[in-house]
Amino acid sequence: MNKKNYGKNRVQTFGKVSFKMNNKGLLFTVMTLFLIFGILSLNEALSDASRGFEVPKEALVLSSSAKSLENAESMLWDFDKYNYAKDSIKRALPFDFNLEKDQNYLTISIDSSLASSQLSEVFDYLNLGEAFFEDSNVFGGTILDINVPKNAQWGGSSGGIDFLVPNLCYQFSLLSETKQSLSKSDPSQCSNPFSTSSIKKIDINIIVLSSVSDFNSLTCNGALCPTQVFNPSSPNPYYNITIIDSNCPSCSVSPKRAYSHFSAGSDNNFQLKCTWPGCISSPLTFSIKNMDLNFYYFFDKKLRIITRITFNAPPSGFIVKGTQILSSSDSKKAFVKSG
């Protein structure tokens, strides 16, 4: 299938397209979610009809339009879900995440570096969802106009995908298979601009997954790492980095922790590496620069990087940045969600 031309003729061909997925689990997740939301929408429509036949037609159409937006939003825009819905969406993502609003946490767990197909599968999930909701006849009288991020395979130019916490203007970015970041976001996409005072603490656990890796050194700005205990009264943010190499008999990282308060505007560079002759492990380099946290790791022997950002306020959601959903009806009234 030529994905670049897919959007032009998908109304006629959507039911006939055979899309070969690299990951059967992703396809199963997409279709299962579509079925769930289709059933929910049908139930809601029947429920509305049963409330009385005197409801004006325009009100019913507007209600259907709002429900169409809600269903599309649940799958393609705001990924902050619970229970089965959350578990299903996570199957389409190459990382795990948790918003712990009562404790002001955002936690991201990712195995790096990613396989070449993992990032493209996120684009596949979003664009298949866009096609499904726009072409579906479930929502009678409703017009959905959806735009999601598109890579080259889908006729776009996006090389990565951003996931935004809108009220704190902070985002997680899959920049490529080898690069990820947690950083401030463009204020035009947020309810409020990012503030350096919104981050209280950064915890990073780095788990060596391969038994043949041979890391032996953790450096901070090219030198020994600090060990300063957390002071709750300090106005400066705090980082706590821990190396877990219990699965790696050839690793001998010492010390395995680095922790310190730091200035929000400072430049802090870290490297987990091997310094022995004949090393096989490529270094993991990461930094905290002006509150932007960047990771780079290019090696087939994976690391699991678990990052927890503690904010000074609860995170409000976890939305796909660059997605816009317009739901309208013949009455010309519309509902919009965008990020």
C-alpha positions in Angstrom: 0.0 0.0 0.0 1.3 3.5 -0.9 0.8 5.3 2.4 1.4 8.7 0.9 -1.7 8.4 -1.3 -3.7 6.5 1.2 -5.5 9.6 2.6 -6.8 10.6 -0.8 -8.8 7.4 -1.5 -9.3 5.8 1.8 -13.2 6.3 1.8 -13.5 4.0 -1.1 -10.8 1.5 -0.1 -10.6 1.4 3.7 -12.7 -1.8 4.0 -10.5 -3.6 1.3 -7.1 -2.5 2.4 -4.8 -5.3 3.7 -2.1 -3.6 5.8 0.8 -5.7 6.7 2.0 -4.9 10.3 5.4 -5.9 11.6 3.8 -6.4 15.0 0.6 -8.5 15.1 0.0 -7.3 18.6 -0.3 -3.7 17.4 -2.8 -4.6 14.8 -4.8 -6.6 17.4 -4.7 -3.6 19.8 -5.9 -1.2 17.1 -8.8 -3.3 16.0 -9.8 -4.2 19.5 -9.9 -0.6 20.6 -11.8 0.4 17.5 -14.4 -2.3 18.2 -14.7 -1.3 21.9 -15.3 2.4 21.0 -17.7 1.5 18.2 -19.8 -0.6 20.6 -19.7 2.2 23.2 -20.8 4.8 20.7 -23.7 2.6 19.5 -24.8 2.0 23.1 -24.7 5.7 23.8 -26.7 6.5 20.6 -29.4 3.9 21.6 -29.5 5.4 25.1 -30.0 8.9 23.8 -32.8 7.7 21.5 -34.6 5.9 24.4 -34.7 9.1 26.5 -37.6 10.3 24.3 -38.6 11.0 20.8 -39.3 14.7 21.4 -35.6 15.6 21.5 -34.8 18.1 18.6 -32.9 16.6 15.8 -30.2 19.2 16.0 -29.6 18.3 19.7 -29.2 14.7 18.8 -26.7 15.5 16.0 -24.7 17.7 18.2 -24.6 15.0 20.9 -23.4 12.5 18.4 -20.7 15.0 17.2 -19.5 15.4 20.8 -19.4 11.7 21.4 -17.5 11.1 18.1 -14.9 13.6 19.3 -14.7 11.9 22.7 -14.0 8.5 21.2 -11.4 9.8 18.8 -9.8 11.8 21.6 -9.6 8.7 23.8 -7.5 6.8 21.2 -5.5 9.4 19.3 -5.1 12.4 21.6 -5.1 12.0 25.4 -3.4 8.8 26.4 -4.0 9.3 30.2 -6.3 6.3 30.7 -7.0 3.7 33.3 -7.1 -0.1 33.5 -7.7 -2.0 30.2 -7.9 1.1 28.0 -4.5 2.2 29.2 -2.9 -1.2 28.9 -4.2 -1.5 25.3 -2.8 1.9 24.2 0.6 1.0 25.8 0.8 -2.0 23.4 1.2 0.5 20.5 4.0 2.4 22.3 7.7 1.5 22.6 7.7 2.9 26.2 5.7 2.7 29.4 4.4 5.7 31.2 2.5 6.6 34.4 0.9 9.8 35.5 0.7 9.6 39.3 -1.3 12.8 39.8 -1.7 12.4 43.6 2.1 12.4 44.0 2.9 14.8 41.1 4.9 12.2 39.1 5.4 11.5 35.5 7.3 8.2 35.0 8.7 7.1 31.6 10.3 3.7 31.1 12.0 2.8 27.8 14.4 0.2 26.6 17.0 1.9 24.5 18.1 1.8 21.8 14.8 1.1 20.0 14.4 -1.4 17.2 14.0 0.4 13.8 10.3 -0.6 13.5 9.2 0.5 17.0 9.0 4.3 16.2 7.3 3.7 12.9 4.6 1.5 14.6 3.5 4.5 16.6 2.9 6.5 13.4 1.0 3.4 12.0 -1.2 3.3 15.1 -2.1 7.0 14.9 -2.7 7.1 11.2 -4.7 3.9 11.1 -6.8 5.5 13.8 -7.2 8.7 11.8 -8.4 6.7 8.8 -10.8 4.6 10.9 -12.6 7.4 12.6 -12.8 9.6 9.5 -14.1 6.8 7.3 -16.4 5.1 9.8 -20.1 5.2 9.2 -20.9 4.6 12.9 -21.4 8.2 13.6 -24.4 9.3 11.5 -24.5 13.0 10.6 -21.1 13.6 12.1 -18.0 14.8 10.2 -14.6 14.1 11.7 -11.5 15.9 10.4 -8.4 14.5 12.1 -4.7 15.3 11.7 -2.1 13.3 13.5 1.7 13.3 13.1 3.0 11.7 9.9 6.4 10.3 9.1 7.7 9.9 5.5 5.8 6.5 5.1 2.5 8.3 5.7 3.3 11.3 3.5 4.6 13.6 6.2 7.9 15.0 7.5 7.8 14.1 11.2 10.9 12.3 12.4 9.7 11.8 15.9 6.7 12.2 18.2 6.1 14.4 21.2 3.8 13.6 24.2 2.8 16.7 26.2 1.8 17.4 29.8 -0.2 20.5 28.8 -0.7 22.2 32.2 3.1 22.1 33.0 4.2 22.6 29.4 6.6 19.7 29.6 7.0 16.9 27.1 8.5 13.5 26.4 9.9 13.2 22.9 10.9 10.1 20.9 13.3 11.9 18.6 14.7 8.8 16.9 15.5 5.2 17.7 18.6 6.3 19.6 17.5 9.6 21.1 14.8 10.6 23.7 14.2 13.7 25.8 12.1 15.2 28.5 12.0 18.9 28.0 10.1 22.2 28.1 7.6 22.6 25.3 6.5 25.4 23.0 4.3 27.6 25.1 1.8 28.1 22.2 0.7 24.5 22.8 0.2 24.8 26.6 -2.3 26.4 28.9 0.7 28.0 30.8 4.4 28.4 29.8 6.9 26.1 31.3 8.5 27.3 34.6 11.8 25.9 35.9 10.3 26.0 39.4 7.7 23.4 38.4 10.2 20.6 38.6 11.3 19.5 42.1 13.2 16.3 41.4 14.5 14.0 38.6 15.1 10.3 39.4 16.8 8.2 36.8 17.3 4.4 37.2 19.5 2.8 34.5 19.2 -1.0 34.3 21.8 -2.9 32.3 19.8 -5.7 30.6 22.6 -7.4 28.8 24.8 -9.9 30.6 27.6 -9.2 28.2 27.9 -5.5 28.7 31.0 -4.3 30.5 30.3 -0.8 31.9 32.7 0.3 34.7 32.4 4.0 34.9 29.8 6.7 35.7 31.1 10.3 35.3 29.5 13.7 35.9 30.8 16.6 33.8 33.9 14.4 33.1 34.7 13.9 36.8 33.6 12.1 39.9 29.9 12.4 40.6 28.5 14.4 43.6 26.8 12.7 46.6 24.7 15.4 48.2 21.6 14.3 50.1 18.2 15.8 49.3 17.2 18.9 51.2 13.4 19.5 51.1 13.9 23.2 51.9 16.3 23.8 49.0 14.9 26.0 46.2 17.0 24.2 43.6 15.9 21.0 41.8 17.5 17.7 42.6 18.7 14.7 40.5 19.2 11.1 41.7 20.9 8.7 39.3 21.2 5.0 40.1 22.9 2.3 38.0 21.5 -1.2 38.4 23.9 -3.8 36.9 23.0 -6.9 38.8 22.3 -8.7 35.5 25.7 -7.9 34.2 28.6 -10.0 35.6 31.2 -8.1 33.5 30.1 -4.7 34.8 31.9 -3.1 37.8 30.4 0.5 38.0 31.5 2.2 41.2 30.0 4.2 42.7 26.6 3.3 41.3 24.8 6.5 42.3 25.1 10.2 41.7 22.8 12.7 43.5 22.8 16.4 44.1 20.9 19.6 44.0 21.7 21.7 40.9 20.9 25.2 39.4 18.0 25.1 37.1 20.0 27.0 34.4 23.1 24.8 34.7 24.6 22.3 32.2 25.1 18.8 33.7 26.6 16.0 31.5 26.7 12.4 32.5 28.2 9.3 30.9 27.9 5.6 31.6 30.8 3.9 29.8 33.6 1.3 29.7 37.2 2.5 30.1 38.9 -0.9 29.9 41.0 -2.0 26.8 38.8 -4.0 24.5 35.5 -2.7 25.7 32.4 -3.7 23.8 29.8 -1.4 25.4 29.0 1.9 23.7 28.5 4.7 26.2 25.2 6.1 27.3 25.4 9.8 27.4 22.7 12.0 28.9 22.4 15.6 30.2 20.3 18.0 32.1 20.7 21.4 30.4 18.5 24.3 31.5 16.0 21.6 32.8 16.0 19.7 29.4 16.9 16.0 29.9 18.4 14.3 26.8 19.5 10.7 26.3 21.6 9.2 23.6 22.4 5.5 23.3 23.3 3.6 20.2 24.0 -0.1 20.8 22.1 -3.4 20.4 22.8 -4.4 24.0 19.8 -2.7 25.6 19.5 -0.6 28.7 16.2 0.2 30.5 16.0 3.9 31.4 13.3 4.7 34.0 12.9 8.4 34.5 10.5 9.9 37.1 9.9 13.7 37.1 8.5 15.0 40.3 6.6 18.3 39.7 5.3 20.8 42.2 1.8 20.4 40.8 -0.2 17.4 39.5 0.3 16.6 35.7 -3.1 17.1 33.9 -2.8 14.7 31.0 -0.5 13.0 28.5 -1.5 14.1 24.9 -0.1 13.4 21.5 1.4 16.8 20.4 0.6 17.8 16.9 -2.8 16.0 16.8 -5.9 18.0 16.0 -9.5 16.6 16.0 -12.4 18.6 14.6 -15.9 17.1 15.0 -18.8 18.9 13.3 -22.3 18.3 12.0 -24.7 19.6 9.5 -25.6 22.3 12.0 -22.2 23.9 11.4 -21.4 23.7 15.1 -18.1 22.1 15.9 -16.0 20.7 18.8 -12.2 20.8 18.5 -9.4 19.1 20.4 -5.8 19.8 19.6 -2.4 19.5 21.1 
